[in-house]
Amino acid sequence: MLAKVKIEQDKQNEMIHRVFVNGEKLKRVNHIDLNIDDAEVPHVNVGLVCGCDVDGMADIRFAYSPYT
């Protein structure tokens, strides 16, 4: 599923980022992995800290192997 993603960096603290998906701000973001390739659609992996405010279908990609 493609969504409109906006990533903002805080002006005073470069370590703080805000992520918006389809105009709604995501809460509890702990990391962002942005991959831009010429031959593909840009790919964004967003890590959330315990708990999730998403309700609906999604392509789930974990940043770790559940088998380790």
N, CA, C and O of each residue as an XYZ file, in Angstrom:
272
protein
N       0.836     -1.171      0.000
C       0.000      0.000      0.000
C       0.886      1.240      0.000
O       1.798      1.359      0.818
N       0.623      2.128     -0.887
C       1.341      3.387     -0.917
C       0.588      4.420     -0.099
O      -0.641      4.477     -0.130
N       1.329      5.230      0.626
C       0.734      6.280      1.445
C       1.576      7.537      1.298
O       2.761      7.466      0.972
N       0.962      8.678      1.538
C       1.704      9.936      1.528
C       2.439     10.048      2.853
O       1.811     10.082      3.911
N       3.766     10.105      2.805
C       4.597     10.154      4.002
C       5.334     11.485      4.040
O       5.912     11.921      3.044
N       5.303     12.124      5.208
C       6.025     13.379      5.418
C       6.883     13.209      6.659
O       6.382     12.839      7.721
N       8.189     13.483      6.525
C       9.116     13.389      7.644
C       9.665     14.784      7.894
O      10.248     15.396      6.999
N       9.479     15.287      9.110
C       9.964     16.615      9.495
C      11.053     16.476     10.540
O      10.959     15.648     11.447
N      12.095     17.299     10.406
C      13.145     17.349     11.410
C      12.949     18.605     12.252
O      12.694     19.682     11.714
N      13.068     18.467     13.574
C      12.903     19.588     14.477
C      14.005     20.623     14.229
O      15.160     20.260     14.005
N      13.652     21.896     14.270
C      14.610     22.972     13.990
C      15.636     23.144     15.103
O      16.801     23.427     14.823
N      15.226     22.978     16.371
C      16.137     23.174     17.491
C      16.938     21.912     17.825
O      18.101     22.012     18.215
N      16.344     20.741     17.679
C      16.997     19.481     18.030
C      16.956     18.555     16.820
O      15.896     18.033     16.475
N      18.105     18.347     16.170
C      18.173     17.537     14.953
C      17.866     16.061     15.193
O      17.627     15.320     14.240
N      17.870     15.626     16.446
C      17.594     14.224     16.759
C      16.095     13.929     16.845
O      15.708     12.766     16.954
N      15.256     14.946     16.799
C      13.807     14.771     16.895
C      13.206     14.863     15.497
O      13.431     15.830     14.770
N      12.437     13.837     15.138
C      11.744     13.802     13.849
C      10.266     13.540     14.080
O       9.883     12.850     15.026
N       9.453     14.092     13.217
C       8.010     13.838     13.241
C       7.646     13.146     11.921
O       8.099     13.553     10.851
N       6.832     12.108     12.012
C       6.424     11.347     10.834
C       4.911     11.447     10.692
O       4.168     11.194     11.641
N       4.466     11.817      9.501
C       3.047     11.903      9.183
C       2.739     10.918      8.059
O       3.445     10.884      7.051
N       1.691     10.119      8.230
C       1.232      9.184      7.198
C      -0.189      9.576      6.843
O      -1.085      9.545      7.686
N      -0.384      9.944      5.591
C      -1.683     10.425      5.101
C      -2.219     11.554      5.974
O      -3.419     11.621      6.240
N      -1.324     12.448      6.423
C      -1.714     13.615      7.196
C      -1.856     13.398      8.691
O      -2.087     14.361      9.422
N      -1.727     12.161      9.174
C      -1.862     11.875     10.606
C      -0.486     11.630     11.216
O       0.301     10.839     10.695
N      -0.203     12.318     12.329
C       1.094     12.181     12.998
C       1.183     10.836     13.716
O       0.275     10.456     14.456
N       2.297     10.114     13.488
C       2.543      8.871     14.204
C       3.132      9.189     15.569
O       3.973     10.079     15.699
N       2.689      8.459     16.583
C       3.186      8.650     17.939
C       4.208      7.568     18.270
O       4.173      6.479     17.696
N       5.107      7.865     19.185
C       6.079      6.908     19.719
C       7.047      6.374     18.664
O       7.374      5.188     18.686
N       7.514      7.222     17.739
C       8.483      6.811     16.720
C       9.870      6.779     17.345
O      10.299      7.757     17.957
N      10.580      5.646     17.194
C      11.930      5.588     17.749
C      13.013      5.488     16.681
O      14.176      5.763     16.974
N      12.669      5.103     15.451
C      13.652      5.164     14.376
C      12.956      5.220     13.023
O      11.819      4.780     12.856
N      13.697      5.787     12.056
C      13.202      5.923     10.688
C      14.286      5.420      9.751
O      15.443      5.823      9.869
N      13.927      4.545      8.823
C      14.859      4.038      7.824
C      14.286      4.402      6.457
O      13.265      3.848      6.049
N      14.929      5.322      5.748
C      14.455      5.802      4.450
C      15.372      5.281      3.367
O      16.586      5.470      3.441
N      14.810      4.626      2.358
C      15.577      4.077      1.253
C      15.022      4.647     -0.047
O      13.864      4.408     -0.391
N      15.847      5.399     -0.766
C      15.428      5.975     -2.043
C      16.306      5.382     -3.135
O      17.523      5.565     -3.138
N      15.673      4.669     -4.064
C      16.369      4.036     -5.180
C      15.759      4.555     -6.477
O      14.547      4.754     -6.558
N      16.584      4.772     -7.478
C      16.090      5.306     -8.754
C      15.068      4.398     -9.423
O      14.155      4.881    -10.092
N      15.211      3.091     -9.249
C      14.358      2.140     -9.951
C      13.118      1.740     -9.165
O      12.306      0.957     -9.657
N      12.957      2.262     -7.950
C      11.842      1.848     -7.107
C      11.141      3.048     -6.490
O      11.637      4.174     -6.521
N       9.977      2.769     -5.932
C       9.261      3.770     -5.140
C      10.018      3.924     -3.824
O      10.469      2.916     -3.278
N      10.181      5.138     -3.284
C      10.853      5.290     -1.993
C      10.215      4.403     -0.922
O       8.995      4.248     -0.875
N      11.058      3.824     -0.067
C      10.613      2.873      0.948
C      10.962      3.420      2.324
O      12.115      3.773      2.570
N       9.982      3.496      3.228
C      10.191      4.012      4.581
C       9.808      2.947      5.589
O       8.671      2.475      5.597
N      10.758      2.562      6.449
C      10.474      1.696      7.596
C      10.469      2.578      8.832
O      11.425      3.316      9.071
N       9.412      2.512      9.614
C       9.284      3.326     10.820
C       9.167      2.389     12.014
O       8.325      1.492     12.031
N      10.025      2.605     13.016
C       9.964      1.819     14.244
C       9.154      2.550     15.293
O       9.364      3.741     15.526
N       8.234      1.850     15.927
C       7.399      2.427     16.983
C       7.752      1.786     18.314
O       8.041      0.591     18.376
N       7.728      2.570     19.368
C       7.995      2.075     20.719
C       6.692      1.551     21.296
O       5.659      2.216     21.216
N       6.739      0.369     21.873
C       5.617     -0.340     22.504
C       4.245      0.310     22.295
O       3.992      1.435     22.726
N       3.411     -0.406     21.651
C       2.072      0.081     21.358
C       1.994      0.581     19.929
O       2.996      0.991     19.342
N       0.828      0.543     19.396
C       0.654      0.937     18.010
C      -0.744      1.511     17.827
O      -1.719      0.962     18.339
N      -0.838      2.610     17.101
C      -2.120      3.264     16.864
C      -2.631      3.022     15.447
O      -3.376      3.844     14.913
N      -2.245      1.915     14.837
C      -2.626      1.626     13.459
C      -3.775      0.630     13.463
O      -3.737     -0.363     14.189
N      -4.785      0.889     12.664
C      -5.916     -0.020     12.555
C      -6.196     -0.199     11.075
O      -6.689      0.725     10.428
N      -5.895     -1.363     10.527
C      -6.120     -1.604      9.108
C      -5.081     -2.563      8.553
O      -4.219     -3.046      9.288
N      -5.159     -2.834      7.273
C      -4.235     -3.737      6.598
C      -2.904     -3.040      6.384
O      -2.863     -1.837      6.125
N      -1.800     -3.801      6.492
C      -0.471     -3.226      6.315
C       0.518     -4.318      5.935
O       0.308     -5.491      6.243
N       1.583     -3.934      5.273
C       2.702     -4.811      4.982
C       3.682     -4.658      6.141
O       4.308     -3.608      6.287
N       3.819     -5.693      6.964
C       4.634     -5.617      8.171
C       6.072     -5.998      7.851
O       6.328     -7.042      7.250
N       7.008     -5.145      8.256
C       8.438     -5.419      8.092
C       9.116     -5.156      9.422
O       9.111     -4.028      9.915
N       9.702     -6.198     10.007
C      10.373     -6.059     11.293
C      11.834     -5.706     11.078
O      12.452     -6.173     10.122
N      12.393     -4.879     11.966
C      13.784     -4.472     11.876
C      14.696     -5.475     12.585
O      15.875     -5.189     12.790
N      14.178     -6.629     12.957
C      14.970     -7.664     13.611
C      14.412     -9.005     13.189
O      13.292     -9.088     12.685
N      15.184    -10.051     13.392
C      14.725    -11.394     13.070
C      14.037    -11.974     14.290
O      14.657    -12.044     15.351
N      12.776    -12.395     14.188
C      12.082    -12.954     15.352
C      12.642    -14.314     15.766
O      12.263    -14.843     16.812
N      13.544    -14.891     14.956
C      14.097    -16.206     15.246
C      15.419    -16.146     15.992
O      16.014    -17.190     16.260
N      15.904    -14.937     16.340
C      17.183    -14.846     17.063
C      16.944    -14.637     18.532
O      17.897    -14.536     19.305
